[in-house]
Amino acid sequence: MFEGVPSGWVIDVWNCHGVLKLERDGGYGCLVDLPEGMEWLDIGWFSIPIKSDQKQYYTEKLCRKISGFLEAILERRGGAINMSGIYPIYQHEFDEYIAILAKYSPPQTTQVSLESLF
């Protein structure tokens, strides 16, 4: 069954914690080294990569929206936060993620996105 075009991003779940990362960065929920100016942000059940200078824009509301979105991806794939595995994110879903970042970021920000991370 065709679900979509791969985005290159996955949710890597291990030991009841998910990591949003590039597919090429392996498994076991590891937090890979990020380029300078990037850091991992823990938002509860998940860790996500962000630009260090945009950390202040990740409000509680935005983090809840991101977390809910990532949980929905796991459910779509038949998984859950307590089911270790690598869950692909398709391009149309990644576009939804970018839309969430844009919608719930303060208007004065120029861009809070993952598009230019790697």
PANU-270314 format. One record per residue (C-alpha): x negated, y negated, z negated; residue in three letters. Coordinates in steps of 0.25 Angstrom, whole numbers, padded with zeros to 4 digits, always signed. Each point is the difference from the previous one (the first is absolute). Layout:
XYZALA;...
//
This chain:
+0000+0000+0000MET;-0006-0014+0004PHE;+0001-0009-0012GLU;-0008-0012+0006GLY;-0014-0005+0004VAL;-0011+0002-0010PRO;-0005-0013-0006SER;-0013+0005-0006GLY;+0005-0002-0014TRP;+0004+0010-0010VAL;+0005+0001-0014ILE;-0010+0010-0007ASP;+0007+0006-0012VAL;-0008+0007-0011TRP;+0002+0002-0015ASN;+0013-0008+0001CYS;-0006-0012+0006HIS;+0001-0005+0014GLY;-0011-0008+0008VAL;+0004-0008+0012LEU;-0013+0002+0009LYS;-0005+0003+0014LEU;+0002+0014+0004GLU;-0015+0001+0003ARG;-0003-0002-0015ASP;+0003+0014-0004GLY;+0008+0006-0011GLY;+0001+0003-0015TYR;+0005-0014-0003GLY;-0013-0006+0000CYS;-0002-0015+0000LEU;-0011-0002+0011VAL;-0009-0012+0000ASP;+0006-0012+0007LEU;-0007-0011+0008PRO;-0005-0012-0008GLU;+0012-0009-0003GLY;+0010+0012-0002MET;+0004+0007-0012GLU;+0010+0010-0005TRP;+0013-0005-0007LEU;+0007+0010-0009ASP;+0015-0002+0001ILE;+0004+0012-0009GLY;+0001+0013+0007TRP;-0008-0005+0012PHE;-0013-0008+0003SER;+0000-0009+0012ILE;-0012-0007+0007PRO;+0001-0015+0000ILE;-0008-0012+0003LYS;-0006-0005-0013SER;+0003-0014+0003ASP;+0015+0003+0002GLN;+0002+0008-0014LYS;+0008-0012-0006GLN;+0010+0002+0011TYR;+0004+0014-0004TYR;+0011-0003-0010THR;+0007+0010-0008GLU;+0012-0001+0010LYS;-0009+0003+0012LEU;-0007+0011-0007CYS;+0014+0006-0003ARG;+0004-0001+0014LYS;-0013+0007+0005ILE;+0001+0011-0010SER;+0014+0003+0004GLY;-0004+0000+0015PHE;-0011+0010-0003LEU;+0009+0008-0008GLU;+0010+0000+0011ALA;-0011+0005+0010ILE;-0003+0012-0009LEU;+0015+0004-0001GLU;+0001-0001+0016ARG;-0012+0010+0001ARG;+0007+0009-0010GLY;-0010-0003-0011GLY;-0001-0008-0013ALA;-0010-0007-0009ILE;-0002+0014-0008ASN;-0002+0007+0013MET;-0015-0001+0004SER;-0003-0002+0015GLY;-0002-0009+0011ILE;+0012-0007+0006TYR;-0001-0007+0013PRO;+0005-0014+0002ILE;+0006-0002+0014TYR;-0002-0013+0008GLN;+0014-0005-0002HIS;-0001+0003-0015GLU;-0013-0008+0000PHE;+0007-0011+0007ASP;+0011+0000-0011GLU;-0011-0001-0010TYR;-0006-0012+0006ILE;+0014-0006+0001ALA;+0001+0002-0016ILE;-0013-0007-0002LEU;+0005-0012+0008ALA;+0014+0000-0006LYS;-0004+0000-0014TYR;-0013-0008+0000SER;+0000-0015-0004PRO;+0003-0009+0012PRO;-0013-0007-0002GLN;-0009+0012+0003THR;-0005+0001+0014THR;+0000+0015+0001GLN;+0001+0011-0010VAL;-0002+0013+0009SER;-0009+0012+0002LEU;-0001-0003+0015GLU;-0014-0006-0001SER;-0005+0010-0011LEU;-0008+0009+0009PHE;
//
